């Protein structure tokens, strides 16, 4: 798929990986809808302005991805505001800390709502607009936490583990309609999400856990997302970007 003239929706599109993805899409000639909790925040206005400075259209949508109605409305506003939807990237997410036996129920359910149930409602809303065109791309954000046992973040690891299977099932169902579904599973990427780490944890990551001895960048993940949006022979894939974190022996 060539992105020029296409309409892309990026949830969590105003910071980190989402913002980097939105700008990559715009540079490739796409019009981009960005979702966040506050459509008029400085971050949202900055990304929207940067997209428009590239000569592309953009709308900023305020929505809570934990709400089924908001997830559906986000797609509807994208279609109404930009004339359709060709690429959906569900990047919005949130940390969910706590071991399995200690995680509060509200944290557990919120993790599923934001990561898994939001993907369900977004895709259910977007697919009918892609099917008549016989073309579309859906990219979901997993995590290396979904590939390995993780201490202290049971809910997060479990919901992220569901995303690759969500990807495979949907990719198989939509293949005849030429709607491709793929997943990106980042490792330690330098975003606000990593601010919860202590200096000792960051040092341990760089010294002992990541073979390339550095954190990834949002744009490195966005580059992979752009490939998944544009490579017409990729579907059902889960790309891991982690500096070698999950391939290493302990």
BASE-836606 format. One record per residue (C-alpha): residue number from 1; chain; x, y, z. Coordinates in pm, whole numbers, plus 50000, padded with zeros to 5 digits. Layout:
+-----+-------+-------+-------+-------+
!  nr ! kette !  east ! north !    up !
+-----+-------+-------+-------+-------+
! NUM !     A !     X !     Y !     Z !
...
+-----+-------+-------+-------+-------+
END
This chain:
+-----+-------+-------+-------+-------+
!  nr ! kette !  east ! north !    up !
+-----+-------+-------+-------+-------+
!   1 !     A ! 50000 ! 50000 ! 50000 !
!   2 !     A ! 50127 ! 50344 ! 49911 !
!   3 !     A ! 50041 ! 50586 ! 50189 !
!   4 !     A ! 50007 ! 50893 ! 49967 !
!   5 !     A ! 49646 ! 51007 ! 49983 !
!   6 !     A ! 49548 ! 50746 ! 50242 !
!   7 !     A ! 49379 ! 50811 ! 50576 !
!   8 !     A ! 49547 ! 50677 ! 50889 !
!   9 !     A ! 49426 ! 50668 ! 51248 !
!  10 !     A ! 49681 ! 50644 ! 51528 !
!  11 !     A ! 49556 ! 50599 ! 51883 !
!  12 !     A ! 49784 ! 50739 ! 52148 !
!  13 !     A ! 49910 ! 50952 ! 51864 !
!  14 !     A ! 50043 ! 51259 ! 52043 !
!  15 !     A ! 50353 ! 51130 ! 52220 !
!  16 !     A ! 50627 ! 50869 ! 52187 !
!  17 !     A ! 50571 ! 50589 ! 51938 !
!  18 !     A ! 50229 ! 50721 ! 51836 !
!  19 !     A ! 50354 ! 51069 ! 51751 !
!  20 !     A ! 50654 ! 50931 ! 51563 !
!  21 !     A ! 50421 ! 50705 ! 51363 !
!  22 !     A ! 50178 ! 50984 ! 51282 !
!  23 !     A ! 50462 ! 51201 ! 51150 !
!  24 !     A ! 50608 ! 50916 ! 50944 !
!  25 !     A ! 50269 ! 50858 ! 50785 !
!  26 !     A ! 50233 ! 51229 ! 50708 !
!  27 !     A ! 50578 ! 51244 ! 50550 !
!  28 !     A ! 50471 ! 50956 ! 50327 !
!  29 !     A ! 50171 ! 51159 ! 50209 !
!  30 !     A ! 49891 ! 51036 ! 50437 !
!  31 !     A ! 49626 ! 51235 ! 50619 !
!  32 !     A ! 49635 ! 51142 ! 50987 !
!  33 !     A ! 49385 ! 51135 ! 51272 !
!  34 !     A ! 49545 ! 51128 ! 51616 !
!  35 !     A ! 49364 ! 51017 ! 51931 !
!  36 !     A ! 49445 ! 51115 ! 52288 !
!  37 !     A ! 49262 ! 51181 ! 52611 !
!  38 !     A ! 49288 ! 51559 ! 52550 !
!  39 !     A ! 49260 ! 51680 ! 52191 !
!  40 !     A ! 49367 ! 52032 ! 52291 !
!  41 !     A ! 49674 ! 51947 ! 52496 !
!  42 !     A ! 50002 ! 52105 ! 52396 !
!  43 !     A ! 50129 ! 51767 ! 52273 !
!  44 !     A ! 49819 ! 51706 ! 52058 !
!  45 !     A ! 49826 ! 52052 ! 51907 !
!  46 !     A ! 50199 ! 52022 ! 51836 !
!  47 !     A ! 50165 ! 51691 ! 51649 !
!  48 !     A ! 49861 ! 51814 ! 51455 !
!  49 !     A ! 50048 ! 52129 ! 51353 !
!  50 !     A ! 50353 ! 51926 ! 51247 !
!  51 !     A ! 50135 ! 51705 ! 51025 !
!  52 !     A ! 49969 ! 52007 ! 50868 !
!  53 !     A ! 50308 ! 52171 ! 50814 !
!  54 !     A ! 50388 ! 51873 ! 50592 !
!  55 !     A ! 50091 ! 51965 ! 50375 !
!  56 !     A ! 49861 ! 51691 ! 50506 !
!  57 !     A ! 49523 ! 51707 ! 50678 !
!  58 !     A ! 49492 ! 51612 ! 51044 !
!  59 !     A ! 49227 ! 51592 ! 51310 !
!  60 !     A ! 49277 ! 51548 ! 51683 !
!  61 !     A ! 49020 ! 51331 ! 51860 !
!  62 !     A ! 48958 ! 51326 ! 52235 !
!  63 !     A ! 48863 ! 50977 ! 52348 !
!  64 !     A ! 48924 ! 50721 ! 52621 !
!  65 !     A ! 49024 ! 50388 ! 52471 !
!  66 !     A ! 48893 ! 50209 ! 52781 !
!  67 !     A ! 48543 ! 50309 ! 52665 !
!  68 !     A ! 48387 ! 50095 ! 52388 !
!  69 !     A ! 48173 ! 50388 ! 52278 !
!  70 !     A ! 48477 ! 50617 ! 52257 !
!  71 !     A ! 48676 ! 50361 ! 52058 !
!  72 !     A ! 48396 ! 50325 ! 51805 !
!  73 !     A ! 48344 ! 50701 ! 51792 !
!  74 !     A ! 48714 ! 50757 ! 51724 !
!  75 !     A ! 48685 ! 50560 ! 51399 !
!  76 !     A ! 48359 ! 50733 ! 51310 !
!  77 !     A ! 48513 ! 51078 ! 51360 !
!  78 !     A ! 48813 ! 50978 ! 51150 !
!  79 !     A ! 48586 ! 50874 ! 50863 !
!  80 !     A ! 48370 ! 51184 ! 50896 !
!  81 !     A ! 48662 ! 51423 ! 50927 !
!  82 !     A ! 48903 ! 51278 ! 50671 !
!  83 !     A ! 48679 ! 51083 ! 50437 !
!  84 !     A ! 48761 ! 50724 ! 50525 !
!  85 !     A ! 49011 ! 50501 ! 50700 !
!  86 !     A ! 49282 ! 50295 ! 50530 !
!  87 !     A ! 49528 ! 50229 ! 50814 !
!  88 !     A ! 49451 ! 50173 ! 51182 !
!  89 !     A ! 49728 ! 50174 ! 51443 !
!  90 !     A ! 49621 ! 50094 ! 51798 !
!  91 !     A ! 49909 ! 50230 ! 52000 !
!  92 !     A ! 49728 ! 50372 ! 52304 !
!  93 !     A ! 49804 ! 50186 ! 52624 !
!  94 !     A ! 49885 ! 50212 ! 52989 !
!  95 !     A ! 50102 ! 50046 ! 53249 !
!  96 !     A ! 49940 ! 49788 ! 53477 !
!  97 !     A ! 50160 ! 49712 ! 53772 !
!  98 !     A ! 50124 ! 49440 ! 54032 !
!  99 !     A ! 50182 ! 49068 ! 54066 !
! 100 !     A ! 49898 ! 48831 ! 53973 !
! 101 !     A ! 49789 ! 48772 ! 54331 !
! 102 !     A ! 49811 ! 49139 ! 54427 !
! 103 !     A ! 49697 ! 49332 ! 54119 !
! 104 !     A ! 49378 ! 49527 ! 54198 !
! 105 !     A ! 49074 ! 49417 ! 53998 !
! 106 !     A ! 49025 ! 49764 ! 53852 !
! 107 !     A ! 49384 ! 49763 ! 53719 !
! 108 !     A ! 49330 ! 49416 ! 53570 !
! 109 !     A ! 49008 ! 49510 ! 53392 !
! 110 !     A ! 49141 ! 49847 ! 53276 !
! 111 !     A ! 49441 ! 49673 ! 53115 !
! 112 !     A ! 49208 ! 49452 ! 52913 !
! 113 !     A ! 48982 ! 49745 ! 52826 !
! 114 !     A ! 49262 ! 49966 ! 52694 !
! 115 !     A ! 49472 ! 49707 ! 52514 !
! 116 !     A ! 49245 ! 49420 ! 52405 !
! 117 !     A ! 48885 ! 49541 ! 52415 !
! 118 !     A ! 48978 ! 49872 ! 52252 !
! 119 !     A ! 49138 ! 49679 ! 51966 !
! 120 !     A ! 48815 ! 49479 ! 51932 !
! 121 !     A ! 48596 ! 49789 ! 51907 !
! 122 !     A ! 48836 ! 49986 ! 51687 !
! 123 !     A ! 48871 ! 49700 ! 51440 !
! 124 !     A ! 48499 ! 49624 ! 51436 !
! 125 !     A ! 48435 ! 49989 ! 51347 !
! 126 !     A ! 48714 ! 50022 ! 51090 !
! 127 !     A ! 48682 ! 49695 ! 50896 !
! 128 !     A ! 48349 ! 49784 ! 50724 !
! 129 !     A ! 48517 ! 50091 ! 50574 !
! 130 !     A ! 48815 ! 49890 ! 50447 !
! 131 !     A ! 48631 ! 49587 ! 50307 !
! 132 !     A ! 48468 ! 49757 ! 50004 !
! 133 !     A ! 48810 ! 49891 ! 49898 !
! 134 !     A ! 48968 ! 49543 ! 49915 !
! 135 !     A ! 49261 ! 49708 ! 50091 !
! 136 !     A ! 49353 ! 49804 ! 50443 !
! 137 !     A ! 49616 ! 49770 ! 50712 !
! 138 !     A ! 49574 ! 49722 ! 51086 !
! 139 !     A ! 49877 ! 49738 ! 51315 !
! 140 !     A ! 49847 ! 49653 ! 51683 !
! 141 !     A ! 50108 ! 49724 ! 51951 !
! 142 !     A ! 50225 ! 49428 ! 52155 !
! 143 !     A ! 50530 ! 49416 ! 52378 !
! 144 !     A ! 50820 ! 49193 ! 52465 !
! 145 !     A ! 50641 ! 49165 ! 52800 !
! 146 !     A ! 50383 ! 48959 ! 52612 !
! 147 !     A ! 50651 ! 48711 ! 52503 !
! 148 !     A ! 50814 ! 48641 ! 52838 !
! 149 !     A ! 50717 ! 48594 ! 53201 !
! 150 !     A ! 50734 ! 48933 ! 53368 !
! 151 !     A ! 50759 ! 48999 ! 53740 !
! 152 !     A ! 50542 ! 49271 ! 53889 !
! 153 !     A ! 50327 ! 49347 ! 53583 !
! 154 !     A ! 50103 ! 49043 ! 53539 !
! 155 !     A ! 49804 ! 49220 ! 53385 !
! 156 !     A ! 50020 ! 49412 ! 53136 !
! 157 !     A ! 50212 ! 49101 ! 53028 !
! 158 !     A ! 49894 ! 48896 ! 52985 !
! 159 !     A ! 49708 ! 49153 ! 52775 !
! 160 !     A ! 50015 ! 49211 ! 52560 !
! 161 !     A ! 50044 ! 48834 ! 52518 !
! 162 !     A ! 49691 ! 48836 ! 52375 !
! 163 !     A ! 49778 ! 49089 ! 52104 !
! 164 !     A ! 49986 ! 48859 ! 51876 !
! 165 !     A ! 49708 ! 48597 ! 51880 !
! 166 !     A ! 49448 ! 48867 ! 51816 !
! 167 !     A ! 49666 ! 48965 ! 51519 !
! 168 !     A ! 49690 ! 48612 ! 51377 !
! 169 !     A ! 49319 ! 48538 ! 51407 !
! 170 !     A ! 49213 ! 48866 ! 51251 !
! 171 !     A ! 49475 ! 48842 ! 50976 !
! 172 !     A ! 49341 ! 48501 ! 50878 !
! 173 !     A ! 48979 ! 48615 ! 50877 !
! 174 !     A ! 49048 ! 48928 ! 50672 !
! 175 !     A ! 49298 ! 48791 ! 50420 !
! 176 !     A ! 49035 ! 48737 ! 50148 !
! 177 !     A ! 48946 ! 49106 ! 50176 !
! 178 !     A ! 49314 ! 49205 ! 50140 !
! 179 !     A ! 49307 ! 49368 ! 50482 !
! 180 !     A ! 49641 ! 49295 ! 50644 !
! 181 !     A ! 49681 ! 49271 ! 51020 !
! 182 !     A ! 50019 ! 49281 ! 51191 !
! 183 !     A ! 50172 ! 49345 ! 51529 !
! 184 !     A ! 50481 ! 49522 ! 51660 !
! 185 !     A ! 50625 ! 49414 ! 51997 !
! 186 !     A ! 50871 ! 49676 ! 52126 !
! 187 !     A ! 51115 ! 49618 ! 52407 !
! 188 !     A ! 51259 ! 49898 ! 52617 !
! 189 !     A ! 51187 ! 50216 ! 52422 !
! 190 !     A ! 51275 ! 50559 ! 52562 !
! 191 !     A ! 50930 ! 50712 ! 52616 !
! 192 !     A ! 50739 ! 50844 ! 52919 !
! 193 !     A ! 50639 ! 50482 ! 52981 !
! 194 !     A ! 50995 ! 50416 ! 53102 !
! 195 !     A ! 50990 ! 50699 ! 53355 !
! 196 !     A ! 50874 ! 50454 ! 53622 !
! 197 !     A ! 51212 ! 50280 ! 53609 !
! 198 !     A ! 51476 ! 50363 ! 53867 !
! 199 !     A ! 51830 ! 50456 ! 53766 !
! 200 !     A ! 51941 ! 50112 ! 53884 !
! 201 !     A ! 51682 ! 49942 ! 53663 !
! 202 !     A ! 51786 ! 50148 ! 53361 !
! 203 !     A ! 52151 ! 50060 ! 53422 !
! 204 !     A ! 52065 ! 49691 ! 53457 !
! 205 !     A ! 51876 ! 49703 ! 53128 !
! 206 !     A ! 52171 ! 49857 ! 52946 !
! 207 !     A ! 52443 ! 49650 ! 53111 !
! 208 !     A ! 52280 ! 49310 ! 53142 !
! 209 !     A ! 51946 ! 49272 ! 52966 !
! 210 !     A ! 51973 ! 49439 ! 52623 !
! 211 !     A ! 52254 ! 49292 ! 52410 !
! 212 !     A ! 52284 ! 49613 ! 52206 !
! 213 !     A ! 52330 ! 49804 ! 52534 !
! 214 !     A ! 52090 ! 50085 ! 52455 !
! 215 !     A ! 51721 ! 50167 ! 52463 !
! 216 !     A ! 51524 ! 50191 ! 52142 !
! 217 !     A ! 51370 ! 50511 ! 52009 !
! 218 !     A ! 51008 ! 50584 ! 51917 !
! 219 !     A ! 51107 ! 50646 ! 51556 !
! 220 !     A ! 51271 ! 50303 ! 51529 !
! 221 !     A ! 50937 ! 50147 ! 51624 !
! 222 !     A ! 50749 ! 50385 ! 51393 !
! 223 !     A ! 50974 ! 50277 ! 51107 !
! 224 !     A ! 50862 ! 49917 ! 51157 !
! 225 !     A ! 50497 ! 50025 ! 51177 !
! 226 !     A ! 50535 ! 50209 ! 50847 !
! 227 !     A ! 50677 ! 49892 ! 50687 !
! 228 !     A ! 50380 ! 49690 ! 50811 !
! 229 !     A ! 50143 ! 49951 ! 50668 !
! 230 !     A ! 50310 ! 49954 ! 50327 !
! 231 !     A ! 50440 ! 49600 ! 50263 !
! 232 !     A ! 50155 ! 49424 ! 50084 !
! 233 !     A ! 50284 ! 49072 ! 50153 !
! 234 !     A ! 50301 ! 49096 ! 50531 !
! 235 !     A ! 50008 ! 48979 ! 50739 !
! 236 !     A ! 49978 ! 48789 ! 51066 !
! 237 !     A ! 50331 ! 48892 ! 51160 !
! 238 !     A ! 50467 ! 48999 ! 51497 !
! 239 !     A ! 50782 ! 49208 ! 51466 !
! 240 !     A ! 50996 ! 49222 ! 51780 !
! 241 !     A ! 51211 ! 49534 ! 51824 !
! 242 !     A ! 51406 ! 49495 ! 52146 !
! 243 !     A ! 51781 ! 49521 ! 52087 !
! 244 !     A ! 51805 ! 49144 ! 52130 !
! 245 !     A ! 51635 ! 49139 ! 52472 !
! 246 !     A ! 51410 ! 48836 ! 52415 !
! 247 !     A ! 51655 ! 48627 ! 52212 !
! 248 !     A ! 51928 ! 48622 ! 52473 !
! 249 !     A ! 52005 ! 48348 ! 52722 !
! 250 !     A ! 51989 ! 48452 ! 53087 !
+-----+-------+-------+-------+-------+
END
